[in-house]
Amino acid sequence: MSSVDEFTRKLKSIADQSNLHEAAAVFEHSRSYVDANREKLMKRYPNCWIVVHKEQVLAADKDLRRLIGTIRRSGIHLEQVAVELLTSEENPILL
């Protein structure tokens, strides 16, 4: 492997790590928004799965498979959104 190829590979690795860090930060922002606004969101989307990107609910549905299909068709990257079930049950499932 040439030094140029190795340098290119290292730059790509750094860029991939940066993208991963950015995706994690966006996910955490989205989760924090859900946590801070849970009651309001539960009133608007009772017993629904929601997809949140930053501070915006992108989609909501009572059927998780249908919701994931909707998100995938829209081109949104799942690693940058929070997907959560809004329910009054004590142990909701988090993705």
N, C-alpha and C positions, 0 to 999 in steps of 0.2 A: 504494500500500500504506500502510495506516495505521501509526502508530507502535506500536500495540498488536500488530498483525500482525507487524511487523518484530521486535519484542521477543520474541514467541512463537516465531518462527522461530529467533532466536538462542538462546533457551533450549533448544529442541529440538536444535539443533546441538551445544550444550555437553553435553546429556544423552547424545546419540549418541556423542560422543567419550569420555565417561566410561564408557559401556557397552563400547566398543571397548577401552579401557584395561583394564577389568575382565576382559574375555574373554581378552586377551593375557596378563594376569597368571595367570589360571587355567590357560591352555594351558601357560605356562612352568613352573608348579608341577607339572603333570601330566607334562611331558617330563622334568623333573628327577627325579621319582619313578621313571620308567622307567629312566633312566640309572643311578640309584643302586641299583636293584634288578634290573637286567637278568639276572643269573645265576639268581636265584631265580625270576623270571618265566619265563625260558626253560625251566627244569625243569618248571614247572607248565603252561606253554602252548607246548610245542615246535612250531616251524614254524607258528605261528598268528599271525594279525593280532589285536591287542588294542586295545581302546578304554579309555583311562584318563581319569578325571576326578579331579583332585587326587591322592589316594593310593588310589583305588579302581578296580579293573578292572571295568568295566561289562559288557563282552562280549568274547568271543573266538571266532574261527572261522578255519578254514583257507582259507575262500573270502571274499575281500574284498568282492565284490558283495553276498553274503548278509549279511555283517557290517554294511555300510553300510545296507542295507535294514532290518535289525533296529534299528539306532540311529535311523534316521529315523522308523520306526513308533513308537518309544518316546517321541519328542518331545524328545530330547536335541539341543541345538544343537551341530553339528559344530565350530563355531569355538571351543568351550570344552573340547574334549577332544583328547588326543593319540591318534593312530591310528598304530600301528607294527607292523611285522612282526618277530617274534622268531625269529631264525635265526642259525645260526653262520656264515653267509656273510659275507664281508668288507664287502660293499656293499649292505646292506638298503635298501629303499625306505622313505622317510619321508614322511608326509603331514601 
